[in-house]
Amino acid sequence: MRDELEAAVAAAEAGATAIRNRAGVTERVRSKSWASDLVTEADIAAGSAVARAILSRDSSARFVIEEDEVYDLADAPRGALQDPEVWLVDPLDGTTSFVHGYPCYSVSVALLRHGEPVAGAVTNVPLSETVSAAQGKGAALGEQPLRCSKTDSLDQALLVTGFPYDRGAPLDRQLSALGSFLRAPVHGIRRDGSAAVDCCHVALGRVDGFWEYGLQPWDTAAGVVICRESGARITAIDGSEWSVHCSGILAANPALHERMLDIVRGTEG
């Protein structure tokens, strides 16, 4: 597993370097499926750097990458979520923050084996922080081992969340949950715009829980193994086991996870 972990870290940091190299460059910005779902040349450059870094270590690697252009640019073999082994890559998680110069965006890289993330790394680019984990090996910030928080009461908790691109029913669900958590009450709720970083904040113990609707597997796969290896519990937002088909997740330290689930369930239908 060490080789896979080293590959994930090297790839995430290569992607981060590609993003930093575009500092001060005027980005051509376009929208994808939603007006708020943005992509820039930095996304493409980072994705290519990630794929090449992995291929330099394993020429047989296959990929599921958020930005479709990367496959041809990096000669990266296209994989699928059901493959026995595939790398999931979000080259720039938090593109909107990057475009606006808000200092929270990341590169997320995970190795999926038979549907489960077994190694992953997330580089928070503005902070130059790389958080990583491998199944059974623990989570770390650099060389520092990580454990999630031990906060056992919501009224002492700091939470983090995000808002979906789909501003219809998913946003309605999120706003309902947001109101319920604020009234729980909690110490506070933060929103930085990178689900991968949010998962890392749970693992780092900087926040006590995270929930979000409308996510893709490349947003969360690295965060899942990182949270698990820090001692946190991470599930689908309905409490079922996380899978690459989940569109919403909930991550928290074990003492708070069920309480957060109760609040989310209370806002449904």
C-alpha positions in Angstrom: 0.0 0.0 0.0 3.0 2.3 0.5 3.6 2.6 -3.2 0.0 3.6 -3.9 0.1 6.2 -1.1 3.3 7.7 -2.3 1.9 7.8 -5.8 -1.2 9.6 -4.6 0.8 12.2 -2.6 3.2 12.8 -5.5 0.3 13.2 -7.9 -1.7 15.6 -5.7 1.4 17.7 -5.2 2.2 17.7 -8.9 -1.3 19.0 -9.6 -0.9 21.7 -6.9 2.4 22.8 -8.6 0.6 23.1 -11.9 -2.0 25.3 -10.3 0.6 27.5 -8.6 2.4 27.9 -11.9 -0.7 29.6 -13.2 -0.7 32.3 -10.5 -1.2 35.6 -12.1 -2.4 34.1 -15.4 -5.7 35.4 -16.7 -7.9 32.3 -16.7 -10.4 31.5 -19.5 -13.4 30.5 -17.5 -16.4 28.5 -18.8 -19.4 26.8 -17.2 -20.2 23.1 -17.4 -23.6 21.5 -16.4 -24.6 24.5 -14.2 -23.8 28.2 -14.5 -22.0 28.0 -11.1 -20.0 24.8 -12.1 -16.8 26.4 -13.5 -13.7 25.0 -15.3 -10.5 26.8 -16.2 -7.2 26.1 -17.9 -5.7 25.5 -14.4 -8.1 22.6 -13.9 -6.9 21.0 -17.2 -3.2 21.7 -16.4 -3.5 20.2 -12.9 -5.4 17.1 -14.2 -2.7 16.5 -16.8 0.0 16.8 -14.2 -1.7 14.4 -11.8 -2.3 11.8 -14.5 1.3 12.0 -15.8 2.7 11.7 -12.3 0.7 8.5 -11.7 1.5 7.0 -15.2 5.3 7.6 -14.5 4.9 5.1 -11.7 2.4 2.8 -13.2 2.0 2.8 -17.0 -1.1 0.5 -16.7 -3.0 2.9 -14.5 -6.6 3.8 -15.5 -8.5 7.0 -14.6 -11.8 8.6 -13.9 -11.1 12.4 -14.1 -13.5 15.2 -13.7 -12.2 17.2 -16.7 -12.7 15.2 -19.9 -10.0 17.0 -21.8 -7.3 15.6 -19.6 -7.5 12.1 -21.1 -6.2 13.1 -24.5 -3.8 15.7 -23.2 -2.1 13.3 -20.8 -2.6 10.1 -22.8 -4.4 8.9 -19.7 -6.3 5.6 -20.2 -10.0 6.1 -19.5 -11.3 3.9 -16.7 -14.7 3.3 -15.0 -15.9 3.2 -11.4 -16.6 -0.5 -11.7 -13.0 -1.3 -12.7 -11.1 -3.5 -10.3 -8.6 -0.6 -9.8 -9.0 3.0 -11.0 -7.7 6.4 -10.0 -10.2 9.1 -9.2 -9.0 12.6 -9.8 -10.5 16.0 -9.1 -7.8 18.3 -10.5 -9.1 21.5 -8.9 -11.8 21.1 -6.2 -13.0 24.6 -5.5 -12.6 26.2 -9.0 -15.0 29.0 -8.1 -12.8 29.9 -5.1 -9.7 29.8 -7.4 -11.3 32.1 -9.9 -12.2 34.6 -7.3 -8.9 34.4 -5.4 -10.5 32.9 -2.3 -7.8 30.9 -0.6 -9.4 27.4 -0.4 -9.0 25.0 -3.3 -7.4 21.6 -3.7 -6.2 18.7 -5.7 -7.8 15.4 -4.8 -6.4 12.0 -5.9 -7.7 8.6 -4.8 -7.1 5.0 -5.8 -10.3 3.0 -5.9 -10.0 -0.8 -5.6 -13.2 -2.9 -6.2 -15.2 0.2 -5.4 -13.4 1.2 -2.1 -10.9 4.0 -1.8 -7.7 2.4 -0.5 -5.3 5.4 -0.8 -5.8 9.1 -1.2 -4.2 12.5 -0.9 -5.6 16.0 -0.9 -3.4 19.1 -1.3 -4.9 22.3 0.0 -3.1 24.5 -2.6 -3.0 27.9 -0.9 -1.9 26.4 2.5 0.6 24.0 0.8 -0.9 21.3 3.0 -1.1 17.6 1.9 -3.3 15.3 3.9 -3.0 11.6 2.9 -4.1 8.1 4.1 -3.9 4.5 3.1 -6.3 1.8 4.2 -5.0 0.4 7.5 -2.1 2.8 7.6 -3.6 5.8 9.3 -4.0 9.4 8.1 -1.4 12.1 8.2 -0.6 15.7 7.5 2.8 15.3 6.0 4.4 13.0 8.6 2.1 14.0 11.4 -0.5 11.4 12.3 -4.1 12.6 12.5 -7.1 11.9 14.7 -10.5 13.4 14.4 -12.0 15.4 17.3 -13.6 14.0 20.4 -16.4 16.7 20.7 -19.5 14.8 21.9 -22.1 17.5 22.0 -23.5 19.4 19.0 -23.7 22.6 21.0 -19.9 22.5 21.3 -19.4 21.6 17.6 -18.0 23.4 14.6 -19.4 22.1 11.3 -18.6 22.6 7.7 -20.8 22.2 4.6 -21.2 23.1 1.0 -24.0 24.1 -1.4 -25.0 22.1 -4.5 -24.7 23.4 -8.1 -28.3 22.3 -8.6 -30.3 25.2 -7.1 -33.6 23.3 -7.2 -34.6 20.4 -4.8 -31.0 19.7 -3.6 -30.6 23.3 -2.5 -34.0 23.2 -0.7 -32.8 20.1 1.2 -29.5 21.7 2.1 -31.2 25.0 3.3 -33.5 22.9 5.5 -30.7 21.0 7.0 -28.6 24.2 7.4 -31.4 25.8 9.4 -31.9 22.7 11.6 -28.2 22.6 12.4 -28.0 26.3 13.2 -31.0 25.9 15.6 -29.5 22.7 17.2 -27.6 24.9 18.1 -23.9 24.5 17.1 -20.9 26.7 17.7 -20.9 27.6 14.0 -21.0 26.4 10.4 -18.3 27.2 7.8 -18.4 26.9 4.0 -15.1 27.0 2.0 -16.1 25.4 -1.3 -14.0 22.3 -1.5 -15.5 19.0 -0.3 -12.1 17.4 -0.3 -10.7 20.0 2.0 -13.8 19.8 4.2 -13.2 16.0 4.7 -9.6 16.8 5.6 -10.8 19.3 8.2 -12.8 16.6 9.9 -9.8 14.3 9.9 -7.6 17.1 11.2 -10.0 17.8 14.0 -10.4 21.4 12.9 -14.2 20.8 12.5 -16.3 18.1 14.1 -18.6 17.2 11.2 -19.3 17.8 7.6 -22.4 17.2 5.4 -23.1 18.0 1.8 -25.5 17.1 -1.0 -24.9 16.9 -4.8 -21.3 15.6 -4.8 -19.4 13.4 -7.3 -17.2 10.4 -6.4 -14.0 12.3 -7.3 -15.0 15.0 -4.8 -15.0 12.6 -1.9 -13.1 9.4 -2.6 -9.8 10.7 -1.1 -11.6 12.3 1.7 -13.4 9.0 2.6 -10.2 7.1 3.2 -8.6 10.0 5.0 -11.6 10.4 7.3 -11.9 6.7 8.0 -8.2 6.4 8.8 -8.4 9.4 11.2 -11.1 7.6 13.2 -14.0 9.6 11.8 -17.2 7.9 10.5 -18.3 8.8 7.0 -21.5 7.5 5.3 -24.0 8.4 2.7 -26.2 11.3 3.9 -29.0 8.9 4.6 -26.8 6.8 6.9 -26.1 3.9 4.5 -22.6 2.9 3.7 -20.6 5.3 1.5 -20.2 4.2 -2.1 -19.0 5.8 -5.3 -22.7 6.2 -6.2 -23.5 8.5 -3.2 -24.4 12.0 -4.1 -24.5 13.2 -0.5 -22.2 12.4 2.4 -22.0 13.0 6.2 -18.7 12.8 8.0 -18.1 13.3 11.7 -16.3 12.0 14.7 -18.1 8.9 16.1 -19.7 10.7 19.0 -21.5 13.1 16.7 -22.2 11.1 13.6 -25.6 9.6 14.7 -26.8 12.9 16.1 -26.0 14.7 12.8 -27.8 11.9 10.9 -30.9 12.4 13.1 -31.0 16.1 12.2 -30.6 15.5 8.5 -33.3 12.7 8.5 -35.6 15.1 10.3 -35.4 17.5 7.4 -36.3 14.9 4.8 -39.8 14.8 3.3 
